[in-house]
Amino acid sequence: MFTGIIETLGTVQNIHKEGDNIHFTIASNISNELKIDQSVAHNGVCLTVVKLGENTHTVTAINETLQKTNLGYLTLGAKVNLERCMQMNARLDGHIVQGHVDQTATCILVNELAGSWEYRFKYDASTGNVTVEKGSACVNGISLTVVNSAHDEFSVFIIPYTHEHTNLQDVKVGDTVNLEFDIIGKYVARLMAKH
């Protein structure tokens, strides 16, 4: 379980395809603290550390993960949002995040404002996922507050700290991002669909 509060940025150092799987080697300032079998969210995708190097760690994404997330678009040098799993004695600063990406979305607007940024994302609403005004959504693993919620799109506003310390700084119109919708909202939507 995660909180959506990004711990650090990693950089893709190596991409190795093996069958339908891709092994990503990531360099970061937390890699030397990780352990084999540890769960780490990469752009909001919970992946298992399978190998350690000097200030690097390697994770494997299977075909199912590559089809449902933006990990397959990663290139050498790309920045990746990293978060280690939540400790039970820690504050829940973001919201409850599972590290299970529901679907991807396309960035349709990046608007630099006076001291903040607005990002707008469009997604396929036929999956039944929804956002609500002032609710939470996870974008590339970042816990964010939804504004201007619509049927198949929503906006978020980003403060300078978040812009500087996450890979949203590199997201532009047309880019694909990972979305994990609020777990409570998903259960409510499923229950409502049954009635």
N, C-alpha and C positions, 0 to 999 in steps of 0.2 A: 504494500500500500504506500502511496505517495501523497504529497501535499500540493504539488504544482508550483512550489517555490524552487526555482532553478538554483542549483548549488554552484555550478560553474559551466563554462563553455569548454567543449572539447573540439579537437581538430582531427578530421579524417586523415590518417597517415597511409593506410593501405586498404585496398578493396580486393578480396580474393573470392572468385566465384568457384563453387564446388558443387556440381550437380545443379539442383534448383536453389541451393543455399548460397548466401553471401556472408563471408566473414569480414567484419569491419574492425580494423585496428584504429583505436582512438588514442590520441595523446591529450593528456589533461593534467591539471595540478592535483587531482585526487586519485589518478590511476595507481600511484604507488601505495595508496591506502586500501585499495580494493583486494578482495580475495576471490579465488576461483569459486564458482557456484553462487556468487553474490548477485542479487538482482539490482539492476541500475536502469533507470528510465533514460532513454535516448530519444529526444524529440517527443517524449511522452510515451514511448514504447518500452515496456518492461522486457529487458533482455538479460540473459545470464552471462556473466563473465566466464569465458572458457580458457583464456590464456592471459598471462601477464608478461610485460616486458619492462624496460627501463622507462618509467613515466608513461607507459602505454598499457592499454588493456584491449583484449579482442573479444567481440561478441558475435554471435551467429544469428542471422535472420533467415527463417525458413520461407518458402514460397508463399504460404498463406499470409505471413506478416508483410512480405514485400508487395503483395497484391492489394492489401488494405491500408497501407501507410505510404508515407513519402520517402521511406528509407531507400527504396530502389532508385531514387533520383539523386542520392548523395554522390558527390564527386570528390576526388582528392583535394584536400585543403578546405572542404566545407566545414562550417561551424555546426556543432551539435549541442543542444541543450542537455545537460546532465543533472540528474537528481538521484541520490541514493535513497533507498527505502526509508520510510519514516520510523523513528524510534518511538516506542510506546510511551516513554516518559517525556516526550518533546511536545512543544506547542504545535497545534494544527493551524499554521498561519494562513494557508491557502484554503483548499477544500478537499474533501475525500476524493482521491484520484486512484484508480486501479492500475493504471499503466496499460490499459487495454483500449487501443484506439478503435473508435466506432466506425469512422470513415474519414475520408479526406475532404478538403474544401479548397476552393480557388480564391485567392486574394483578388478582389475586384476594385479596391480603393486603398491607397496610402496617401493620407493627407497630413502634411506637417503643419502643426498649429503653433501658436506662440507658447512654447514650452511643453508641448505634448504631441502625440501622433495619434491619428485615427486610422484604424485598419478595418476594412469591411470584407467579410468572407461569405461566399455563396456555396451551398452544399445541396446534395440530392435529398430532398425532403421525403421522397417516396419510401425511404428506409424507416420512417416513423420517428426519427429523432427530432427533438424540438429544443428551442431555447426560450427563455422567458426574460423579460425586462428585469434587470438587476440580479439575475441569477448568475450562476457560475458556468463557465465552459473552459475546457483545457485546449489551448492552441499550441501545438508543438511542445506539449508538456507544461505549458505555463498556465497557472490558475489565473483567470481573468474574469472581470465582471462584464456581463452582456449589456449592451445598450442598443437601442433601435432594433429590437428583435422583430423579425418578419417571418413569413412562412418558410422561406428557404435561405435566409441570410441574416446576418447580424453584424454589429460593429463592436469594437473594443477600443478603449482609449489607453494609451501607454504613457507612463511617466518616463522622464529621462533615465532614471536608474534602470528600469526594465529594458528600455531600448538599448542601453549601453551594455548590459550584462546578459542579454539573450540573443538568439539568432534572428529575432524579429528585425533587427537592424539590416539584415540582408534580404528580407522578404520584399518582393516587389509585385506589382500587378501581374497576374497570370501565374504566379507561383502556387504550388500545391503545399498545403499545410495539413498536419494531423489534427483531428478533432476527437476529443473524448467528452461526451455530454455528461451532465451532472447525473450521478447514479440515482439519486432520489427522484429526479425528474423522469428518468428512464423507467423506473418502476411505476410511477404514477401514470405515465403515458401508456404503458402496457396494460395496466388495470383498466384505464378508461377505454381502450380499444376493445376490451372484452365485453363491455356493457353497452 
